[in-house]
């Protein structure tokens, strides 16, 4: 059995902060019946232990982003290379793995258009060792209107995959605004 890391007070604090990450210590202290200093120490403790991270997230609906999973079957010897390739991709939200005889990876991505998602699929298919890649577009997002889109990955000089938006058919047909890192980007962020 695991050691309990969070108690009911910690869970209440986290729940309130998830509702409104800008909640004031005074409001938190009233809600849980602690002093402001007591709440401040609790918040500092759960942040220091890397249990929570205070971060900004983006609203998918306001920005009109489309979400998809790109499911990839890849030869195991190329798995690490694939992970490294997409680690800096600003449109990759998360990458999950399941291993068997051929590694299975599931990459949650966003795109401004269906063409942007198709372009990401093409890039995934072109990676070394990829046996199969398919796109599963998501129509609805329940429970999480705000997503951890990695805006910090957009602070570069060129797309990390080395692609040139001007050469992409989706970009040329105005079906994709390009990579947010590209100087040719025509999207909302």
KATAQUI-V534224 format. One record per residue. N is the residue number from 1. RES is the residue in one small letter. PHI is phi as a letter, one per 30 degrees, with the letter a starting at -180 (none if undefined). Layout:
# KATAQUI-V534224
n = (N N)
res = (RES RES)
phi = (PHI PHI)
This chain:
# KATAQUI-V534224
n = (1 2 3 4 5 6 7 8 9 10 11 12 13 14 15 16 17 18 19 20 21 22 23 24 25 26 27 28 29 30 31 32 33 34 35 36 37 38 39 40 41 42 43 44 45 46 47 48 49 50 51 52 53 54 55 56 57 58 59 60 61 62 63 64 65 66 67 68 69 70 71 72 73 74 75 76 77 78 79 80 81 82 83 84 85 86 87 88 89 90 91 92 93 94 95 96 97 98 99 100 101 102 103 104 105 106 107 108 109 110 111 112 113 114 115 116 117 118 119 120 121 122 123 124 125 126 127 128 129 130 131 132 133 134 135 136 137 138 139 140 141 142 143 144 145 146 147 148 149 150 151 152 153 154 155 156 157 158 159 160 161 162 163 164 165 166 167 168 169 170 171 172 173 174 175 176 177 178 179 180 181 182 183 184 185 186 187 188 189)
res = (x x x x x x x x x x x x x x x x x x x x x x x x x x x x x x x x x x x x x x x x x x x x x x x x x x x x x x x x x x x x x x x x x x x x x x x x x x x x x x x x x x x x x x x x x x x x x x x x x x x x x x x x x x x x x x x x x x x x x x x x x x x x x x x x x x x x x x x x x x x x x x x x x x x x x x x x x x x x x x x x x x x x x x x x x x x x x x x x x x x x x x x x x x x x x)
phi = (none d d d c c c d d e d d d d d d d d d b d c e d e d d d d d d c i c d e d d d e d d d e d d d d d i d b b d b c b c d e d d d h d c c a c c c b c b e e d c e d d d e d d c e c d d c c d a b c b b c a d b d c b b c d b b b d b d d d d d d d d e d d d d d e i d d a b b c b d c c b b c i b d c b d d d e d d c c b c a e d d i d c e d c d d d d d d h c a d j d e d d d c e b c d b)
